């Protein structure tokens, strides 16, 4: 068989998510978890499932929440210097900043609009912790971006000759 053999290639689907895209996904994921925790957890259909799974039950709430917030805030703030030079357009940066508002808004709505959802001291403590973490994410990320953009654009005064 001296004829040409057909070469077939299989195309793989790859999922490319940038640092900013992952940051947006984490912010929306935290907001989704907050919605679940404040609005759905402890309701009759989910009570039995939560007890069996053991995630975010009252006796482990602090420990699990500490890991959740530490991981979230660490990624959000450490990824800023790496995402800034790679950003070709400013649009993704704006969307990333706006996505950080979503978890903050969920906590603000619960604390100031629906405080009856915070019936136990543990839930109040969770709300205060999440309020602080999301505020640090939003304002700390903004401060980091400003500081890094000034350094990138070199706004230091020029020496006179």
C-alpha positions in Angstrom: 0.0 0.0 0.0 2.1 2.8 -1.3 -0.7 5.4 -1.2 -0.9 8.3 1.1 -2.3 7.6 4.5 -5.0 9.9 5.9 -3.8 11.6 9.0 -6.6 12.4 11.4 -6.3 14.6 14.3 -8.7 14.9 17.1 -9.5 18.4 18.3 -9.7 18.9 22.0 -11.8 21.5 23.5 -9.8 23.6 25.8 -11.2 26.0 28.4 -9.2 29.1 28.6 -9.9 31.2 31.7 -7.7 34.2 32.4 -6.7 35.3 35.8 -9.4 38.0 35.7 -11.9 35.5 34.5 -11.1 33.2 37.4 -11.4 36.1 39.8 -14.8 36.9 38.4 -15.8 33.3 38.8 -14.6 33.3 42.4 -16.5 36.5 43.2 -19.7 35.1 41.7 -19.2 31.8 43.4 -18.8 33.5 46.8 -22.0 35.5 46.1 -23.8 32.3 45.3 -22.5 30.6 48.5 -23.6 33.7 50.5 -27.1 33.5 48.9 -27.3 29.8 49.8 -26.0 30.3 53.3 -28.3 33.2 54.3 -31.4 32.4 52.3 -31.5 28.6 51.9 -29.5 27.0 54.7 -31.6 25.8 57.5 -34.8 25.7 55.5 -36.9 22.4 55.9 -36.0 20.7 52.6 -32.3 21.3 53.1 -31.9 20.7 56.8 -31.5 16.9 56.6 -29.1 17.1 53.7 -26.9 19.7 55.5 -26.8 17.5 58.7 -25.6 14.5 56.7 -23.0 16.3 54.6 -21.5 18.2 57.5 -20.6 21.3 55.4 -21.2 24.6 57.1 -23.0 23.1 60.0 -23.1 25.3 63.2 -20.3 23.4 64.9 -18.0 23.7 61.9 -19.1 27.1 60.6 -16.1 29.1 61.8 -13.5 26.7 60.6 -15.0 26.2 57.1 -15.7 29.9 56.7 -12.2 30.8 57.7 -10.8 28.6 54.9 -13.3 29.8 52.4 -12.6 33.5 53.0 -8.8 33.0 53.3 -8.7 31.2 49.9 -11.0 33.8 48.3 -9.2 36.9 49.5 -5.7 35.4 48.9 -6.5 34.7 45.3 -8.3 38.0 44.7 -5.5 40.1 46.0 -2.4 38.1 44.9 -3.7 37.7 41.3 -3.9 41.5 40.7 -0.2 42.1 39.9 -0.2 39.1 37.5 -3.4 40.1 35.7 -2.6 43.8 35.3 0.2 43.5 32.7 -1.7 40.8 30.8 -4.9 42.8 30.4 -5.1 43.9 26.8 -8.3 45.8 27.3 -9.6 47.6 30.3 -13.1 46.0 29.9 -12.2 42.7 31.7 -10.7 44.8 34.6 -13.9 46.8 35.0 -16.0 43.6 34.9 -13.6 42.1 37.5 -14.0 45.1 39.8 -17.8 45.1 39.3 -17.9 41.3 40.1 -16.3 42.1 43.5 -19.3 44.2 44.3 -21.8 41.3 44.0 -20.7 39.4 47.3 -20.6 42.7 49.1 -24.1 43.6 48.0 -25.5 40.2 49.1 -24.1 40.7 52.6 -25.3 44.3 52.8 -28.8 43.3 51.8 -28.9 40.6 54.5 -27.4 42.8 57.2 -29.4 46.0 56.5 -32.4 44.7 54.6 -33.2 41.3 56.0 -31.6 41.1 59.5 -34.2 38.5 60.6 -32.2 36.0 58.5 -29.4 36.4 61.1 -31.1 34.8 64.1 -28.1 33.4 65.8 -24.8 34.9 66.9 -22.9 32.6 64.6 -24.8 33.9 61.6 -24.2 37.5 62.7 -20.5 36.7 63.0 -20.5 35.2 59.6 -22.2 38.3 58.1 -19.6 40.6 59.8 -16.7 38.5 58.6 -18.0 38.3 55.0 -18.7 42.1 55.1 -15.1 42.8 56.1 -13.6 40.3 53.6 -15.7 41.6 50.6 -14.9 45.2 51.5 -11.2 44.4 51.7 -11.5 42.6 48.3 -13.2 45.6 46.7 -11.2 48.5 48.2 -7.9 46.6 48.6 -8.1 45.5 45.0 -8.8 49.1 43.9 -5.9 50.4 45.9 -3.6 47.7 44.5 -4.6 48.5 40.9 -4.0 52.3 41.5 -0.6 51.6 43.1 0.5 49.2 40.3 -0.7 51.4 37.5 1.2 54.4 38.9 4.3 52.2 39.1 3.7 50.8 35.5 3.3 54.3 34.0 6.2 55.7 36.0 4.7 58.9 37.3 7.8 59.7 39.4 9.0 63.3 38.8 11.8 63.8 36.3 15.0 65.3 37.5 15.8 68.8 36.3 19.1 69.3 34.4 
